[in-house]
Amino acid sequence: MKEQVGLDRLTGLIAFARAGSLGSYTAAARALSISPSAVSKSVQRLEQRLGVSLFTRTTRSLTLTPEGRELHGRALRLLQDAEEIEQVAMTARSEPSGVLRIATSLPLGIHLIAPALPEFRRRYPKVTVDLRLNDQIVDIIEHGIDVAIRIGELADSRLLSRRLMSHRLCAFASPDYLEARGTPTHPDQLEGHDTVNLRYQSTGQAFRWPFQIGDREIEIIPPAGMIVDASEALVATLAAGGGIGMSATFVAARYVARGELVPILTEFAVERHNITALWPESRRTNPAVRAFLALLQEIF
């Protein structure tokens, strides 16, 4: 009986740690691969056992109480220790297996990562892939992510990283729009054209269009008649004749192949070398992580 009580208490602490980091039972359940009701019941039993309220609950979110904040850091360390034990066990098996949690943005996930997953599963059928697409930057350690693929400069020094590939940023428009309005041959000629721009979901800031002019790079924010917050929506708007916009070439490639978009101002296009894989130190020897990184390196 004492063993059962101890295991139940441990389950409650792990559920509490994840829910406290993610702010909801649903998100915690997804991270732990259990049901939201199981998370809720585990936390409730833990509260009853400790005699304190750990969360202030609303219909939309959870907020740690003062007592919950005091205990959360300790519970989080316990969760991280449990995950490290799991990683050691996976390494001992050597063959890639178990759940591989991958986080990336919507455009990277749709155009680069998802197409690589069937080949990964063919090679490593014992691995279950959990792909999570979100343009918000998340703390991959707190969310229990095994590997993340991101565009941009790195800010989290706690993570290991590997550069995967470069990508090109270019202006695009539909053939019909260019036939009706003309094709600019220099960034200065964008004035007077309809433009569609991207707004970053993570910051709310408008995307600054980069152009390489001679040996210098300039950035502009054109006065856009339409602003969208997803790359897929941007290229779809352009393909429908919405005007001129800028996109990574890997996002626009399918539209270009179908003749729905045309790259313009190509001699001023800019190349970026910042598509990067990141993973926690605790996943360094995880066979599934290592196998996935090797496949990405091979493909890209």
Helices and strands as residue ranges (DSSP letters): H 2-22, H 25-32, H 36-50, E 55-57, E 62-64, H 66-93, E 98-104, H 106-108, I 109-113, G 114-116, H 117-123, E 127-133, E 147-151, E 159-173, H 175-181, G 187-190, E 196-198, E 209-213, E 216-220, E 226-228, H 231-239, E 245-248, H 249-257, E 262-264, G 266-268, E 270-280, G 281-283, H 287-299
